[in-house]
Amino acid sequence: MDIIQRFEARVFHYGLIIAFIFRLIRLVHELIIDSPTFILLLGAFNLFLIVIIYVIHRKYFQVAFVIFYLQILITSILTWNNAGGWNGAVPYLLLVVMVAIVITSHGFLQVVTLLTCGLIVLLFSYTTVLNSFSPPTSNYSLISREIDFFANTMVLVLITYYLKENFFSFRESVERTNARLKTSSEKLMDQTGELHLQQGELNTLRNDLENIILGKVNESQKKAEILKEYAFANSHRVRAPLARVLGLIDLIEIEGKRNSSSDALHRIKRDAQEIDIILKKIDSIIE
């Protein structure tokens, strides 16, 4: 339920209480002026119906809304002549009802209810179709009319007072909300400023780290190039005389010269071959 519906339901709840009090006053008045039994029973039924509506209106608002205003319209038709017709309080009551419909509803429900109420007023204004539903009574005097007008006026005053109080309460609530929003906005602005400062520091730190990393990468690349050249030069410089040594050893072996130094020669060849394997591994790594 949105804020508009909550407000309408709250006003409707208040209106039910006022309607019960108003109908009770009118019932007492009808008893005093000795209205017909039908009118008295109708008043008692209205009170009972308002109680039922009060019980169900929170859960079934639209149903309660339709029943409430429909019973007012039907009661107005049935008591029109008994309450003095156009000179009585019912037209004034219908005006109050139309104001209440505007306050307690919106949309399609409001339009249909207002049109129904307006149609009844038009029928009373330009036809005699509805007059037969309400027999006149001779007991309805000027004092009775004044009492009814007073009761209707009190209803309108109470509704107006309630709306005024709700308006000021709502305005105060809005002002408190605006104050909280202003405070929150100021805090957010401060936090935003701090975040901008932190972001600037992070950007500076990131740039410094990028420069450091880039320098380290360049330094590593330079060292790698130097190491590669160093390894390449050393492997080839060492490999050239080593290859010659191995070649000479092979020639000596081919010529078949054998002497006491053959074991030493064999060890020299084995060591030279081991060095040759190591140099080949170095070459494979730096390639």
TILUM-714378 format. One record per residue (C-alpha): residue number from 1; x, y, z. Coordinates in Angstrom, 1 decimal. Layout:
- NUM; X; Y; Z
...
//
This chain:
- 1; 0.0; 0.0; 0.0
- 2; 1.5; 3.3; -1.1
- 3; 1.4; 6.6; 0.8
- 4; -1.8; 7.8; -0.9
- 5; -3.7; 4.7; -0.1
- 6; -2.5; 4.7; 3.5
- 7; -3.7; 8.3; 3.9
- 8; -7.1; 7.5; 2.3
- 9; -7.5; 4.5; 4.5
- 10; -6.6; 6.5; 7.6
- 11; -9.1; 9.2; 6.7
- 12; -11.7; 6.6; 5.9
- 13; -11.1; 5.0; 9.3
- 14; -11.7; 8.4; 11.0
- 15; -14.7; 9.0; 8.8
- 16; -16.3; 5.7; 10.0
- 17; -16.1; 6.9; 13.6
- 18; -17.6; 10.3; 12.7
- 19; -20.3; 8.6; 10.7
- 20; -21.3; 6.3; 13.6
- 21; -21.5; 9.3; 15.9
- 22; -23.5; 11.3; 13.3
- 23; -25.9; 8.5; 12.6
- 24; -26.4; 7.9; 16.3
- 25; -27.3; 11.6; 16.8
- 26; -29.7; 11.4; 13.9
- 27; -31.3; 8.2; 15.3
- 28; -31.9; 9.9; 18.7
- 29; -33.3; 12.9; 16.9
- 30; -35.6; 10.7; 14.9
- 31; -36.8; 9.0; 18.1
- 32; -37.5; 12.5; 19.6
- 33; -39.6; 13.7; 16.7
- 34; -41.4; 10.3; 16.5
- 35; -40.3; 9.4; 13.0
- 36; -41.9; 6.4; 11.3
- 37; -40.8; 2.9; 12.4
- 38; -39.3; 2.3; 9.0
- 39; -37.0; 5.3; 9.5
- 40; -36.0; 4.2; 13.0
- 41; -35.2; 0.7; 11.8
- 42; -33.2; 2.1; 8.9
- 43; -31.2; 4.2; 11.3
- 44; -30.5; 1.2; 13.6
- 45; -29.5; -0.8; 10.5
- 46; -27.1; 1.9; 9.4
- 47; -25.4; 1.8; 12.8
- 48; -25.0; -1.9; 12.6
- 49; -23.7; -1.7; 9.0
- 50; -21.1; 1.0; 10.0
- 51; -19.8; -1.3; 12.7
- 52; -19.5; -4.2; 10.2
- 53; -17.7; -1.9; 7.8
- 54; -15.4; -0.7; 10.6
- 55; -14.4; -4.3; 11.3
- 56; -13.6; -5.3; 7.7
- 57; -12.3; -2.0; 6.2
- 58; -8.6; -2.6; 7.0
- 59; -8.6; -5.9; 5.1
- 60; -11.2; -5.3; 2.5
- 61; -10.9; -1.5; 2.0
- 62; -12.6; -1.2; -1.5
- 63; -15.5; -3.5; -0.4
- 64; -16.0; -1.5; 2.8
- 65; -15.7; 1.8; 0.8
- 66; -18.4; 0.8; -1.7
- 67; -20.8; -0.5; 1.0
- 68; -20.3; 2.6; 3.2
- 69; -21.1; 5.2; 0.6
- 70; -23.8; 3.1; -1.0
- 71; -25.7; 2.8; 2.3
- 72; -25.4; 6.5; 2.7
- 73; -26.9; 7.1; -0.7
- 74; -29.7; 4.6; -0.2
- 75; -30.4; 6.1; 3.2
- 76; -30.5; 9.6; 1.7
- 77; -33.0; 8.4; -0.9
- 78; -35.2; 6.7; 1.8
- 79; -35.1; 9.7; 4.1
- 80; -35.2; 12.5; 1.6
- 81; -38.8; 13.7; 2.1
- 82; -38.8; 12.6; 5.8
- 83; -35.8; 15.0; 6.4
- 84; -37.4; 17.9; 4.5
- 85; -36.3; 17.3; 0.9
- 86; -34.4; 20.2; -0.6
- 87; -35.1; 22.3; 2.4
- 88; -33.7; 19.7; 4.7
- 89; -30.2; 18.5; 5.6
- 90; -29.9; 15.6; 3.1
- 91; -28.6; 17.8; 0.1
- 92; -26.0; 19.2; 2.5
- 93; -25.2; 15.7; 3.6
- 94; -24.7; 14.6; 0.0
- 95; -22.3; 17.5; -0.5
- 96; -20.3; 16.4; 2.6
- 97; -20.3; 12.8; 1.2
- 98; -18.9; 14.0; -2.1
- 99; -16.1; 15.8; -0.3
- 100; -15.4; 12.7; 1.7
- 101; -15.4; 10.5; -1.5
- 102; -12.7; 12.8; -3.0
- 103; -10.6; 12.6; 0.2
- 104; -10.8; 8.9; 0.7
- 105; -10.4; 7.5; -2.8
- 106; -8.8; 8.0; -6.2
- 107; -8.9; 6.6; -9.7
- 108; -11.7; 4.5; -11.1
- 109; -13.3; 3.9; -7.7
- 110; -13.5; 7.6; -7.0
- 111; -15.0; 8.4; -10.4
- 112; -17.7; 5.8; -10.3
- 113; -18.7; 6.7; -6.7
- 114; -18.9; 10.4; -7.5
- 115; -20.8; 9.8; -10.7
- 116; -23.3; 7.7; -8.7
- 117; -23.7; 10.4; -6.1
- 118; -24.1; 13.1; -8.8
- 119; -26.7; 11.0; -10.6
- 120; -28.8; 10.8; -7.5
- 121; -28.6; 14.6; -7.0
- 122; -29.6; 15.1; -10.6
- 123; -32.6; 12.7; -10.3
- 124; -33.8; 14.6; -7.2
- 125; -33.2; 17.9; -9.0
- 126; -35.0; 17.2; -12.3
- 127; -37.3; 14.3; -11.7
- 128; -39.7; 12.9; -9.1
- 129; -38.6; 9.3; -9.6
- 130; -37.0; 9.0; -6.2
- 131; -39.6; 10.9; -4.2
- 132; -41.9; 7.9; -3.9
- 133; -39.2; 6.1; -1.8
- 134; -39.4; 8.5; 1.0
- 135; -42.8; 9.4; 2.6
- 136; -42.9; 12.9; 4.2
- 137; -43.4; 13.4; 7.9
- 138; -45.2; 16.3; 9.6
- 139; -43.0; 15.9; 12.7
- 140; -39.9; 17.3; 10.8
- 141; -39.9; 20.9; 12.0
- 142; -37.5; 23.9; 11.7
- 143; -35.8; 22.8; 14.8
- 144; -35.2; 19.3; 13.4
- 145; -33.8; 20.9; 10.2
- 146; -31.4; 23.0; 12.3
- 147; -30.3; 20.0; 14.3
- 148; -29.6; 18.1; 11.1
- 149; -27.7; 21.0; 9.7
- 150; -25.7; 21.4; 12.9
- 151; -24.8; 17.7; 12.9
- 152; -23.7; 17.9; 9.2
- 153; -21.7; 21.0; 9.9
- 154; -20.0; 19.3; 12.8
- 155; -19.1; 16.4; 10.5
- 156; -17.6; 18.8; 8.0
- 157; -15.7; 20.7; 10.7
- 158; -14.3; 17.5; 12.2
- 159; -13.2; 16.2; 8.8
- 160; -11.6; 19.6; 8.1
- 161; -9.9; 19.7; 11.5
- 162; -8.6; 16.1; 11.0
- 163; -7.2; 16.9; 7.6
- 164; -5.6; 20.1; 8.9
- 165; -3.9; 18.1; 11.8
- 166; -2.8; 15.5; 9.3
- 167; -1.4; 18.1; 7.0
- 168; 0.7; 19.7; 9.7
- 169; 1.8; 16.3; 10.9
- 170; 2.7; 15.4; 7.4
- 171; 4.6; 18.7; 6.9
- 172; 6.5; 18.1; 10.1
- 173; 7.4; 14.6; 9.0
- 174; 8.5; 15.9; 5.6
- 175; 10.6; 18.6; 7.3
- 176; 12.2; 16.0; 9.6
- 177; 12.9; 13.8; 6.6
- 178; 14.4; 16.7; 4.6
- 179; 16.6; 17.5; 7.6
- 180; 17.8; 13.9; 7.8
- 181; 18.3; 13.9; 4.0
- 182; 20.3; 17.1; 4.3
- 183; 22.5; 15.6; 7.0
- 184; 23.0; 12.4; 5.0
- 185; 23.8; 14.5; 1.9
- 186; 26.4; 16.5; 3.8
- 187; 28.0; 13.3; 5.1
- 188; 28.0; 11.8; 1.6
- 189; 29.6; 14.9; 0.3
- 190; 32.3; 14.7; 3.0
- 191; 32.8; 11.0; 2.3
- 192; 32.9; 11.7; -1.5
- 193; 35.7; 14.3; -0.8
- 194; 37.6; 11.8; 1.2
- 195; 37.2; 9.2; -1.5
- 196; 38.5; 11.6; -4.1
- 197; 41.5; 12.3; -2.0
- 198; 42.1; 8.6; -1.4
- 199; 41.6; 8.0; -5.1
- 200; 44.2; 10.6; -5.9
- 201; 46.6; 9.0; -3.5
- 202; 45.9; 5.6; -5.0
- 203; 46.4; 7.0; -8.5
- 204; 49.8; 8.5; -7.4
- 205; 50.8; 5.2; -5.7
- 206; 49.7; 3.2; -8.8
- 207; 51.7; 5.5; -11.1
- 208; 54.7; 5.1; -8.8
- 209; 54.4; 1.4; -8.7
- 210; 54.0; 1.3; -12.5
- 211; 57.2; 3.3; -12.9
- 212; 59.0; 1.1; -10.4
- 213; 57.8; -2.1; -12.2
- 214; 58.6; -0.6; -15.6
- 215; 62.1; 0.3; -14.4
- 216; 62.6; -3.2; -12.9
- 217; 61.4; -4.8; -16.1
- 218; 63.7; -2.7; -18.2
- 219; 66.5; -3.5; -15.8
- 220; 65.8; -7.2; -16.0
- 221; 65.6; -7.1; -19.8
- 222; 69.0; -5.3; -19.9
- 223; 70.5; -7.8; -17.5
- 224; 69.0; -10.6; -19.5
- 225; 70.5; -9.2; -22.7
- 226; 73.9; -8.8; -21.0
- 227; 73.7; -12.3; -19.6
- 228; 72.7; -13.7; -23.0
- 229; 75.6; -12.0; -24.7
- 230; 77.9; -13.0; -21.9
- 231; 76.8; -16.6; -22.1
- 232; 76.9; -16.7; -25.8
- 233; 80.4; -15.2; -26.0
- 234; 81.8; -17.4; -23.2
- 235; 80.2; -20.6; -24.6
- 236; 81.6; -20.0; -28.1
- 237; 85.0; -18.8; -26.9
- 238; 85.4; -21.8; -24.7
- 239; 83.8; -24.2; -27.2
- 240; 86.3; -23.3; -30.0
- 241; 89.5; -24.4; -28.2
- 242; 87.5; -27.3; -26.6
- 243; 86.5; -28.5; -30.1
- 244; 90.2; -28.3; -31.1
- 245; 91.2; -30.3; -28.1
- 246; 88.6; -33.0; -28.8
- 247; 89.8; -33.1; -32.4
- 248; 93.4; -33.5; -31.4
- 249; 92.4; -36.3; -29.0
- 250; 90.5; -38.1; -31.8
- 251; 93.6; -37.8; -34.1
- 252; 95.8; -39.2; -31.4
- 253; 93.5; -42.1; -31.0
- 254; 93.2; -42.7; -34.7
- 255; 97.0; -42.8; -35.1
- 256; 97.0; -45.6; -32.6
- 257; 99.6; -44.2; -30.4
- 258; 99.5; -45.9; -27.1
- 259; 101.7; -45.0; -24.2
- 260; 101.6; -44.8; -20.5
- 261; 99.6; -41.5; -20.7
- 262; 96.6; -43.2; -22.4
- 263; 94.7; -43.2; -19.2
- 264; 95.3; -39.5; -18.6
- 265; 94.3; -38.9; -22.3
- 266; 91.1; -40.8; -21.7
- 267; 90.3; -38.7; -18.6
- 268; 91.1; -35.6; -20.5
- 269; 88.7; -36.7; -23.3
- 270; 86.0; -37.5; -20.8
- 271; 86.3; -34.2; -19.0
- 272; 86.3; -32.3; -22.3
- 273; 83.2; -34.2; -23.4
- 274; 81.5; -33.3; -20.1
- 275; 82.4; -29.6; -20.7
- 276; 81.1; -29.9; -24.2
- 277; 77.7; -31.2; -22.9
- 278; 77.5; -28.3; -20.4
- 279; 78.2; -25.8; -23.1
- 280; 75.6; -27.3; -25.4
- 281; 73.0; -27.0; -22.5
- 282; 74.0; -23.4; -22.1
- 283; 73.5; -22.8; -25.8
- 284; 70.1; -24.4; -25.7
- 285; 69.0; -22.2; -22.8
- 286; 70.1; -18.9; -24.3
- 287; 68.7; -19.7; -27.8
//
